[in-house]
């Protein structure tokens, strides 16, 4: 329930500032319509109206029929190396491209997808399908994405679109996000998509998509640099925090912290997360922590402290009600290791 309550007020709060506010209140919008921070607002309403998403999951084309499989021909399942923490829910991900289409990987850090692309993420709790999220690119530009989450019916016969979100679905603590929640996070993707890129895609899938022509031959593959400690921490921060703390999201205009990991970084101590966070003074004292990263001291580092909170100061600010202890331990080990 917490995520739905705090999402609208906390999502854009920086890791360095616990104040509850919306950065867009007095700033020029650099949302998904323009894709670039500081760009004039092109508004998703600055053209023909977008189509409504299908009202039910069975009408989205993910499955050959119904809402439980088999999957449609051309639905490519994929996995990510640094998944978003969602309280341990099982996830299945599928990409549906138009026949013969390929992903534009010219920008190795922000892939662009062809018109007609549909991307799905299914959530299961204790093996039971609970929710499926859909992104559908209805036109050529970044402002053409249509998106919604589908909540499964009690009998599992289908799933219905819930644009306003829903808390504690089907008797579980799982919260389905609203379309506003979706937009607030996905604004950090230059083409709106998160978690599907060179730094995230599993190697076997990457190679298969290269051979199938889904990815162009010159596509770069990314991997976090350093030893196991650095790779685990940088990968986690990229997958769980980098979609807001990057150069695209409106948050970039007010905060310097960058947790997105670009392709090509070879020295872990030059990764943006370390460069912008190490020994950087935070705006407030939270639990005795006054630095974003106090090198060598996780307990004095707000990055680590806020990962352990599940209130209005929590990071991430929505989508989770249970602390990811394994990830927090990994971040603690990274902070404690210090720079050479």
Steps between C-alpha positions, in 0.01 A plus 500: 500500500786741582610535140166632380478746786840659457554458127361830384685706759828319543604359166696802389656569840875468473706260703656805659178677596212355702271794430173384349448698183459473125790637301266577212302751704706796383714353224466460127384147429757266348271201506470200277369717221828684446729236644771752584553685824459876461316459168178694441185304572364337188214347699356163418194700401695693234370282219220259417346336807664175596290183487374355823675183613298181461261458795611144570827310485348245263459780244865614507643230275734351759327162485354306210172503690384589847737624768704197595677373192635368281687815411449657161739422218778756509475564874864490605558420866801670655666534839698783653823479699416771753125467563287755676425389856126444547487320834601166352220473244578269210508675162476401135587747225409495131578719201271510194645683199329556166605233246847569366559798731818563695594704805700818438812472717679807365504638853647206695353627826147567377364265238213626283214277396302488175138603470277210595730365772326341797683412820348296782603422856300242694504477879431182694469466877538147638473375143168673434470764225408831662577776254636566151634838386497601135684767303375554143667738257217625282700745287855596403582735788567467870168669574309220331532238774177369650539315829288339769504218754254212492374340822401135479147398586442276798436200275799577278285503187633839389659817633343846490669835445526702823630843395450636852695215658388275780645408838535154653360315201348154530568486872873559464711802606579562132399843367418560134635841390291772343587639159633808680737276695609336177569832333694640794758222482504449125573865435858400570516297179584700189249285311294433814616138536691392811691182574543395137840606378866415462573513873201285594430234240630151576791403275333194349197705400721781370689258277179334378344835412816598315483185290129555433552859386304646790819684599729659237845341455684794658300491825721535808457270798541654844619364831583661836875533558713390793504205737193310619426758769507794259315318223219393730456847651525696176266260323243519777508880508469516123201266490317634805594867524651606168167556326441808718858596584625554145544784252154458342254501788376843621669421831831572324424870501507526879733226619850396394487137616527262204442129556454407134800306365592586139640240265878512476599589857805282578611636837247452783630808678413717200144370486250787543361350820839527670609828341179684591430329831830436680551750784228722353318697769129435526249777558370351824594272786308172479564261783840657562603467137608830349678379185357324199789254521735526796790302362572203724193551722164367374313607816596863434396477134150612405508274196514197731282643777208586274505158337404367843201732546141438396347837579490834319882511498543158344696438186366377270185694587243261353446147382633334814396446860774254599865596537732322258749382760729324252532814289554714806781268610655529154490880512649495851789285379562738210497810720723330757752398235585863425700622204858382434 
